[in-house]
Amino acid sequence: MLIRYKFILIRYKMVQATQIRKEIRHYPNLYTVLMVEDTLREAEELLNLAELKKRLPRKVMHQTLIQILDYLQISGKIIIGTKGILWVFAERKELNKLIKKGTEI
């Protein structure tokens, strides 16, 4: 019964998300996406939406910010949880440093 409920809830959210996408009239520009990425990367901690809005150098419309966060989550750069948003993407330079420090098995 619980699994069935989760499927219905996920299905509802998917339908709701597609309805919102149909209503979008404005898409974020590249500068705004990069600004949000830089803010999340430099935060190095879990941020809620209100804290993220405060830390951004310029104001961003709520709908635009949600679109950017959806894009970043789909591309695997952030994780959005119940407690906030966390930057998880590791650039290749950082991975090379971690590989050098690691032990080969």
C-alpha positions as CSV (number, residue, x, y, z in Angstrom):
1,M,0.0,0.0,0.0
2,L,2.8,2.4,0.8
3,I,4.6,1.8,-2.5
4,R,1.4,2.5,-4.3
5,Y,1.0,5.8,-2.5
6,K,4.6,6.9,-3.4
7,F,4.0,6.1,-7.1
8,I,0.8,8.2,-7.0
9,L,2.6,11.1,-5.3
10,I,5.5,11.0,-7.8
11,R,3.0,10.7,-10.7
12,Y,1.2,13.8,-9.4
13,K,4.4,15.8,-9.1
14,M,5.4,14.9,-12.6
15,V,2.0,16.0,-13.9
16,Q,2.2,19.2,-11.9
17,A,5.8,19.9,-13.2
18,T,4.6,19.4,-16.9
19,Q,1.7,21.8,-16.3
20,I,4.1,24.5,-14.9
21,R,6.5,24.1,-17.9
22,K,3.6,24.9,-20.2
23,E,3.0,28.2,-18.5
24,I,6.7,29.4,-18.7
25,R,7.1,32.6,-20.7
26,H,10.6,33.6,-19.7
27,Y,13.7,31.5,-19.6
28,P,16.9,32.4,-17.6
29,N,19.9,33.7,-19.5
30,L,23.3,32.2,-19.2
31,Y,24.6,34.9,-16.9
32,T,21.9,34.1,-14.4
33,V,22.5,30.4,-14.5
34,L,26.3,30.9,-14.0
35,M,25.6,33.3,-11.1
36,V,23.5,30.7,-9.3
37,E,26.1,28.0,-10.0
38,D,28.9,30.2,-8.6
39,T,26.9,31.1,-5.5
40,L,26.1,27.4,-4.8
41,R,29.6,26.2,-5.5
42,E,31.2,28.9,-3.2
43,A,28.7,28.2,-0.4
44,E,30.2,24.8,0.5
45,E,27.2,24.1,2.7
46,L,23.6,23.2,2.6
47,L,21.4,26.2,1.7
48,N,17.7,26.6,1.8
49,L,15.9,28.6,-0.9
50,A,15.6,31.8,1.2
51,E,19.3,31.8,2.1
52,L,20.3,31.2,-1.6
53,K,18.2,34.2,-2.6
54,K,20.0,36.4,0.0
55,R,23.5,35.3,-1.1
56,L,22.9,35.9,-4.8
57,P,24.6,39.2,-6.0
58,R,21.5,40.2,-8.0
59,K,17.8,39.5,-7.4
60,V,16.3,36.7,-9.4
61,M,12.6,36.0,-10.0
62,H,11.4,33.0,-8.0
63,Q,10.1,31.2,-11.1
64,T,13.4,31.7,-12.9
65,L,15.4,30.5,-9.9
66,I,13.2,27.3,-9.7
67,Q,13.9,26.7,-13.4
68,I,17.6,27.1,-12.9
69,L,17.6,24.7,-9.9
70,D,15.6,22.1,-11.9
71,Y,18.2,22.3,-14.7
72,L,21.1,22.0,-12.2
73,Q,19.5,19.0,-10.5
74,I,18.8,17.2,-13.8
75,S,22.4,17.9,-14.9
76,G,23.7,16.3,-11.7
77,K,25.4,19.4,-10.3
78,I,23.2,19.8,-7.2
79,I,21.0,17.8,-4.9
80,I,17.7,19.2,-3.7
81,G,16.6,17.7,-0.4
82,T,14.1,18.4,2.3
83,K,16.6,20.5,4.2
84,G,18.0,22.5,1.3
85,I,20.2,22.6,-1.7
86,L,23.8,21.2,-1.9
87,W,26.4,21.5,-4.7
88,V,27.8,18.0,-5.5
89,F,29.5,18.4,-8.9
90,A,33.2,17.8,-8.7
91,E,35.3,19.3,-11.5
92,R,38.0,17.2,-13.3
93,K,40.8,19.0,-11.5
94,E,39.4,18.1,-8.1
95,L,38.9,14.5,-9.2
96,N,42.5,14.3,-10.4
97,K,43.7,15.4,-6.9
98,L,41.5,12.9,-5.2
99,I,42.8,10.1,-7.5
100,K,46.4,10.9,-6.8
101,K,45.7,10.8,-3.0
102,G,43.8,7.6,-3.3
103,T,45.1,4.1,-2.8
104,E,45.1,1.7,-5.8
105,I,43.4,-1.6,-5.1
